[in-house]
Amino acid sequence: MKDLYVLSPAVQNAFQHKLPIVALESTVITHGLPHPDNLSLAQQMEEVVLNEGAVPATIALFGNKIHIGLTAEELTMVATASHVRKVSRRDFGIVLAQGEVGGTTVAGTLFAANQAGIKVFATGGIGGVHRGGTLDISADLPELGKTPMIVVCSGAKSILDLPATIEVLETEGVPVIGYQTSEFPAFFSTHSGLPVTARVETPLQIAQIAIQHWKAGINTAILVANPPPVDAAISSSEMDVLIDQALLEAEKQGIKGADVTPFILGKINQLSSGTSLQANLALLLSNARLAAQIAVAIQPPANHVV
């Protein structure tokens, strides 16, 4: 592990002094937004984590290494790199051997962060079961089923089959904890009509559930469902119309496989005149904030009182 993993000075210091750490993915930077919006978002997410008393650890691959935490210069490099590969569990060896730049997906970030010993991770929305009964299931779901980490998200992307995604999470033994909500959020929307496993009101309660879950010997993730901020959320009825239009366009153009999700999200942003993008940015920052609060509740800094 020492040969392949590089800790940034800030993350190294955090481990040395037992400070709370929050892992952040990098595909939202490399594949989610164009430059300079992607860099601005990455910087804002790190700042939100720092402001809550935790240390951000954005994860990416480059220079034949897995980087846990990035310096300002490295963050800029990742945000401006071309020909970046999305890195899930299957892709690490390829990217490391070929010296490529890689942005970690939810599954990839879960794997790398767990190897490094980080226990809290913030993302936007997890992958899930695709619509249409094709058995196209995101690698995020089995990774959640075997990684002991708290993952803060705004549910699964609403373009997916959400009931089937919830069923797979149950099969994988992953509890879905609603933060101040009794419903599984639908990414852009606060409501999906689907229940969570349990509802909590504070970050400390989430930390306590995770600690007891893992003490019992259950090494799955705790999925924290944090609804998008109310002032940025889009109603589920409005989203359904946009998603149906985007799916129809994807079918017309013959978009398939890994290209489907980015195409549909881009089309939805176009159809919504940018409203969906603003919701996406707002929920990412909100999730980073909550993740930092949970990390502090699990491992408070020496001068912090819970």
N, C-alpha and C positions, 0 to 999 in steps of 0.2 A: 504493500500500500504506500509506503514512504516514497517509493520510486515514481509512482504515478500521480499522487495527490500533492498539490501545492496549496498551502494555506496562505491567504493574504496576511500582511502584518497585523491588521486589525482583528482578523479571526484568530490568528495565533495568540494574540494578547488576550482575547476573550476566553479561549480555552485555558490559558495559563492562569487567569485570575477568576475562572469559573463565572463568567458573565453570561447573561442570556443571549442566545443567538437565534436568528430567524433566517432560514434558507429562502432564497428567491430564485425562480426559474429564469432562463434566458431566452426561450423561444418567443416570449412576448416582445423581447427586444429585437431578436434576429429575424422573426417572421411575422410579428403581429402588427408592427407600425413602421411607416417609412421614417427615414432620418430627416430632420432632427427630432421628430416627435418621440421616437423610440428612446433616444438618449435622455430626453427630458423626463419621460415617464420613469425610466430606470433610476435616475437621480432623485426624483420625488419619492419613489417607493423606499429607497435607502434612507432618505431624510426622515420620512415618517417613522420608520423603525427606530432610528437613532433618537428621535424626539420622545419616543415612549420608553427609552432606557435600555434598548436591546441593540445588538450588533448585527447589521445586515450581512448576509453571505450570499451574494449572487453567484450562481454556479455556471460555468461554461468550460468548454474544452478548446485548447489551442496549444501550439508548440509541443505536441505529443504529451500533454499533461492534462489532468483534471483539476481545474482551479476552483477552490472553495473560497469565495470572496474575491472581489476584484478591486484593484486600485482604480483611481479616477482615470488614469491613462488606459488601463486595460478595458474598463467599461466603454470608453470611447472607441477603442479598437473593435470591440465586439459589435458595437452599435453601427459601425461604418463598414464592417467587413462585407465582402461579396462572396458568393458561392459558399454560404454557410449551410451545414447539414443539420437537420433536426436529429437530436440524439435521444433515443429511447434506450431501454436496456440492451436491445440487440445490436446497437450501433457503436458502442464504446470502443470495441476492439478495432473496428474499421477506421474510425476517426483518429484514434491514438496511433495506429500503425502508419496511417497515411499523412499524419501531421495536419489534418484539416482543422478548420474552425467549426465548432459545434455548439449549437444552442440547445440546452436541455429542456425536454418536455416535462410534463408533470411526472411521468414514470421515470424518466432519466434523472430528474432532480431528486425524487424520492430515493432512488438507488444511491446516488452519489452522496447526498446529505446523510443518509443512514450510515454509509461506510465511514464518513467523517465523524459521526457521533452527534449530529444535530438532531433535535427532537421536535422542532416546530418549523413549519413550511407554509408560506402564503402564496396563493396563486389566484387566478381569476375564476375559471370554471374547469372542472375535470372533464376528461373525455368520458365516453360511455358507449351504450349500444346504439348503433345507427338505425335509422328508420328503414322500413321496407323488408324486415325479416331476412336479411342477408347474412346473419351471423357475423357481421362486422362489429367486433367488440374492441374498444380501445385497450391498449396495453396498460393504461392507467389503472384499470379495475383490478386485474390480478396483482399488480404491484402494491396497490393499497391493501390487498389481502395478505401480504407477507412482509410488510414494513411497519415497524412500531414507531409511528410518527403522528403528530397532530398536524392535520392538513386543513388550513382555513381556505374556503372557497365560497363562491356564490352559487352553489349547486353545480349541475352539469349544464353544458351549453344547450340552450333551448331548441336547437335544431336537431337534437338527438331524441331517441325514444326514452323519455324520462321514466315511465313506469318500469320498463325492462331494465333500465340502468339501476334503479332502486332494488329490483329483484336480484340482480347480480351482486350488488354490494352486500345484500343480506346473505347470499350464498357464500360470499367470501368472508363473512364474519366481521364486516366493517360497520360499527355503529355510526349512525348519522345523527349528530347532535345539533339541534337547531338553536342558534344564538338569538335569544329574544324572539323566537318564531316557532310555531308549531307545524309549519309547512316547509317542504323542501323548495328552496327558491329555484326559479327557472332562469338563472343567469341574469338576463336583462330585466326580468320581472320578479316581483316579490312573491307571487303566488303560482303554484302549480297544481294545487289540489291534492298533493301527495304528502302523507304524514312523515315526520322525522321519527327516529327511534326514541329520542327524549329531547325535552326543551330545557335550556338553562338560561339564567339571566346575567351571569357574571363570568369573566375570564377565569377567575379562581375555581369556579365549579367545573369548568372544562378541564383545567389542570388536575383537579382531584379525580375526575373520572378517568383520565388517561393514566394517572399513576396507579390506581387500583386495577384498571384493565390489564396493564402490563405486569403488575405484581402477581396477578392471578395466573400469569404464564401465557397470556393471549397476545401473540406478537403481530397483531394487525394494526392498521392505522386507525386513528380516531378522525372521522371526517366531520369538520365543523362547517355547518351551513349558515353562512352570514348573508342575509338578504342585501341586495344593492341599496344604496342610500335612497330614501323615498323620493327626494327631489330630482334624482337622476333616473329612476326606474321607468320602464315602459310597460304599459298594461299588457297582460297576456293576450287579450283579444287583438290588440294592435300588432303584437309580435307574431301571432298566428298567421295573420294576413301577409306580413312581410316574409315570413319563413316559407309559406306556400308559394309565393311568387318567386323567391330565390331558388327553391327546390325545382320548380318547373323550368326555370332558366338553365339550371345546371343539367337537367335531363336533356333539354333541347341542344345544349352545346356538347353533350357527351362527356361531361366532367365526371371522373371516377377516382376511386381510391383515396390516397392521401391529399389529393387536390380539392376534394369536395368541401371540407370544412373551411379552408381559407377562402375559397370561391364564394361560398354562401355567406360567410361573415362580411366579406367585402361588398357583396350585392346588397345585403341588408343595410349596411352603412350607407350605400348609395341611395337606396329606396327611402331610407329614413331621414335623408338630408343631414347625415352626421349625428343624429340623435343617439343611435346605438353606440357609436364610438365614444361619445361623452359618457354614456352609462357604463361602458366598459372601463374607461379610465377611472371613473369615480369608485366603482366596486373594487378595482385593484388596489387603490389607495386605502379604502376602508378595510379590506382584508389584511393588508400589510400592518395597519394600525392594530387590529384585533390580535393578529398573530404575535406582535411584539408584546402586547399586554398579557397574553397567555404565557409567553416565554418568561416574562418577568415574574409571573405568578408561580411558575415551576421553579425557577432559579433566580430569585431576586438578587440584585447587586448588594454588596455588603452594607451600603448606606440606605437601602430601601426597606421600608416596613410594609408588609402586605396588610 
